[in-house]
Amino acid sequence: MDALVKRFTASVPFDRRLAEVDIEASLAHARMLAARRILSRRDLAAIERGLARIRREIAAGQFAWSIDAEDVHLNIERRLTALVGDAGKRLHTARSRNDQVATDLRLWLRGEIDALQGRLAQLLRALVDQAERHAATVMPGFTHLQVAQPVTFGHHLLAYVEMLLRDRARLAACRTGLNQLPLGAAALAGTSFPIDRARVARALGFAGVCENSLDAVSDRDFAIEFCACASIAMMHLSRLAEELVLWSNPRFGFVRLPDRFCTGSSIMPQKKNPDVPELVRGKSARVFGDLVALLALMKSQPLAYNKDNQEDKEPVFDAVDTLSDALAVFADLVAGLEAVPEAMRAALREGYATATDLADYLVRHGLPFRDAHEAVARAVRHAELRGCDLAELPLAELQRFSKAIRADVYRYLSAEGSAAARRHRGGTAPAQVRAAARRARRRLRTPI
């Protein structure tokens, strides 16, 4: 083979990270072959001995990876043959690299999903902790990035808890879907040897076997689905990142980021740049790209396996690595986040956030909502001219806009009163925020 072609077609520079699962799958395959008397017990013992040594060499960084062997599978097979002779050559009986790589990628991704679930749980716990701590800390809720109504900081953070809990469920569903064994499909048509696929599936922890040999070797739905799950999760993290960038800006000043997650400027000594949230926001784009790359990779492939599928691994590896790092760094950042309640309250005073509460007050006193809406709009305009908040207008001035207004109106015009009034499930009342946090903790403890 031409040297350039050899380098162009080789995948060992990146697929060597499948080595551990490749060895695991090979051991299960060999033991099944021995149980079915396709492989002798002597050969099985040699294979087990050789693969154990290879595993140690890889762990110690002493394995000699070669581009001449093209990929992780042939590198391990050639080393095994060098160690144990013909027994190593017999390991590949009743399988192909097509079903081998499909099995390895599923095994590897299954383990990575389990690790991601742990990191998701860490971030979720950090968010819930902060939500409980700030269940009664009032801040502006925004629509169109304009001050809308008072919410609590805890309620706002619990919105991200809901998003990430959905990500947790999506990853669990993805894991369930991929947990079927391709091994036994061989190149594309199955094998003439009397194999026991169910035995291998049990040994490797798969829930069952892929039902169609053509689909087993060519399917990459599970990889696409994972990248879709990762993309949605990164989109959620990117939304949180955007808010952290805004909130930490002095124009907002709602939060202070821990110094260890920020950098300074090379020229401006006063700068404290929110690099970590900005990078999480930016890295979401590369995970979206991983998803699109896989979709484009698969869209025109005829059955069954094609060399195109060598390109499936790097997008999956990248999506796993990026999401894993983003979750880990955000869990630590959120845990160290410091809220600035006085800045949140100052922003509430600027936006007439309790205007809707005044309208609701008038409706409860008999006005049609549209009339109440108009009356409050005129009151807000008047407060703007006076340069004060609605709650700072004297009662007599408020009554100019509606005779239904009484002295008790002021408890509805405070930010705390507004938040406390939303005391239904899912509302922003502090008691409901604490209850929602308790429910989120229970959901985190529930296996999925």
Buried (B, 14 or more C-beta within 10 A) or exposed (E): EEEEEEEEBBBBEBBBEBBBBBBBBBBBBBBBBBBBEBBEEEBBBBBBBBBEBBBEBBEEEEBEBEBEBBBBBBBBBBBBBEBBEEBBBBBBBBBBBBBBBBBBBBBBBBBBBEEBBEBBBBBBBBBBBBBBBBBBBBBBBBEEEEBBBBBBBBBBBBBBBBBBBBBBEBBBEBBEEBBBBBBBBBBBEBBEEEBBBBBBBBBBEBEEBBEEBBBBBBBBEBBBBBBBBBBBBBBBBBBBBBBBBBBBEEEBBBBBBBEEBBEEEEEEEEEBBBBBBBBBBEBBEBBBBBBEBBBEBBEEEEEBBBEEBBBBBBBBBBBBBBBBBBBBBBBBBBBBBEBBBEBBBBBBBEBBBBBBBBBBBBBEBEBEEEBBBBBBBEBBEBBEEEEBBBBEBEEEBBBEBBEBBEEEBBBBBBBBBBBBBBEEEEBBBBEBBBBBBEBBBEBBEEEE
